[in-house]
Amino acid sequence: MKAFTYSEARQNLAKLLKLAQDEDVEIRRRDGSVFVVHLKERESRSPFDVPGIKTAATTEDILEAIRETRESRN
């Protein structure tokens, strides 16, 4: 694990992020607090991949509701 002071981290952010792809990186502040930076793995699924729901509504019911909503706006 590599360690940087806050000032070093600020000056070398690109290098720090590149290192964080392979290992955890510590950033130490003058007040003694320590932060760890690591790569967050990407989720492999789409944010639009949501579970379906069961409903008695038909496609026609949904389209009619959309039409009514659009007509009420005019």
LOVEXVEX-212766 format. One record per residue (C-alpha): x, y, z; chain. Coordinates in steps of 0.05 Angstrom, whole numbers. Example, Ala and Ser with C-alpha at 12.3 -4.5 7.8 and 13.67 -1.06 7.14 Angstrom:
# residues 2
@u = 246	v = -90	w = 156	unit = A;
@u = 273	v = -21	w = 143	unit = A;
# end
This chain:
# residues 74
@u = 0	v = 0	w = 0	unit = A;
@u = 28	v = 68	w = -21	unit = A;
@u = 21	v = 127	w = 26	unit = A;
@u = 18	v = 201	w = 8	unit = A;
@u = 13	v = 264	w = 49	unit = A;
@u = -47	v = 308	w = 33	unit = A;
@u = -1	v = 357	w = -5	unit = A;
@u = 31	v = 301	w = -45	unit = A;
@u = -37	v = 272	w = -62	unit = A;
@u = -61	v = 339	w = -86	unit = A;
@u = 0	v = 350	w = -130	unit = A;
@u = 0	v = 279	w = -157	unit = A;
@u = -74	v = 263	w = -163	unit = A;
@u = -69	v = 229	w = -231	unit = A;
@u = -12	v = 184	w = -207	unit = A;
@u = -50	v = 169	w = -143	unit = A;
@u = -112	v = 148	w = -181	unit = A;
@u = -71	v = 104	w = -228	unit = A;
@u = -40	v = 69	w = -168	unit = A;
@u = -108	v = 61	w = -136	unit = A;
@u = -129	v = 18	w = -196	unit = A;
@u = -82	v = -37	w = -171	unit = A;
@u = -76	v = -25	w = -96	unit = A;
@u = -103	v = 15	w = -39	unit = A;
@u = -72	v = 84	w = -29	unit = A;
@u = -69	v = 120	w = 37	unit = A;
@u = -73	v = 196	w = 44	unit = A;
@u = -50	v = 223	w = 111	unit = A;
@u = -69	v = 292	w = 136	unit = A;
@u = -29	v = 334	w = 184	unit = A;
@u = -82	v = 325	w = 238	unit = A;
@u = -69	v = 250	w = 237	unit = A;
@u = -131	v = 228	w = 198	unit = A;
@u = -120	v = 175	w = 145	unit = A;
@u = -162	v = 162	w = 83	unit = A;
@u = -158	v = 102	w = 37	unit = A;
@u = -171	v = 107	w = -38	unit = A;
@u = -187	v = 46	w = -78	unit = A;
@u = -219	v = 29	w = -145	unit = A;
@u = -294	v = 19	w = -142	unit = A;
@u = -313	v = -39	w = -188	unit = A;
@u = -364	v = -23	w = -241	unit = A;
@u = -430	v = -57	w = -237	unit = A;
@u = -438	v = -103	w = -296	unit = A;
@u = -512	v = -92	w = -303	unit = A;
@u = -549	v = -34	w = -334	unit = A;
@u = -584	v = 15	w = -288	unit = A;
@u = -645	v = 3	w = -332	unit = A;
@u = -645	v = -71	w = -315	unit = A;
@u = -701	v = -70	w = -265	unit = A;
@u = -747	v = -127	w = -244	unit = A;
@u = -816	v = -129	w = -275	unit = A;
@u = -881	v = -126	w = -237	unit = A;
@u = -946	v = -165	w = -244	unit = A;
@u = -1006	v = -123	w = -262	unit = A;
@u = -1075	v = -133	w = -292	unit = A;
@u = -1066	v = -70	w = -336	unit = A;
@u = -1064	v = -84	w = -410	unit = A;
@u = -1024	v = -46	w = -461	unit = A;
@u = -1088	v = -12	w = -483	unit = A;
@u = -1101	v = 11	w = -411	unit = A;
@u = -1032	v = 42	w = -407	unit = A;
@u = -1038	v = 76	w = -474	unit = A;
@u = -1107	v = 104	w = -455	unit = A;
@u = -1079	v = 132	w = -390	unit = A;
@u = -1023	v = 166	w = -428	unit = A;
@u = -1073	v = 195	w = -478	unit = A;
@u = -1116	v = 222	w = -421	unit = A;
@u = -1056	v = 253	w = -387	unit = A;
@u = -1034	v = 287	w = -452	unit = A;
@u = -1104	v = 313	w = -466	unit = A;
@u = -1112	v = 342	w = -396	unit = A;
@u = -1049	v = 383	w = -405	unit = A;
@u = -1077	v = 420	w = -466	unit = A;
# end
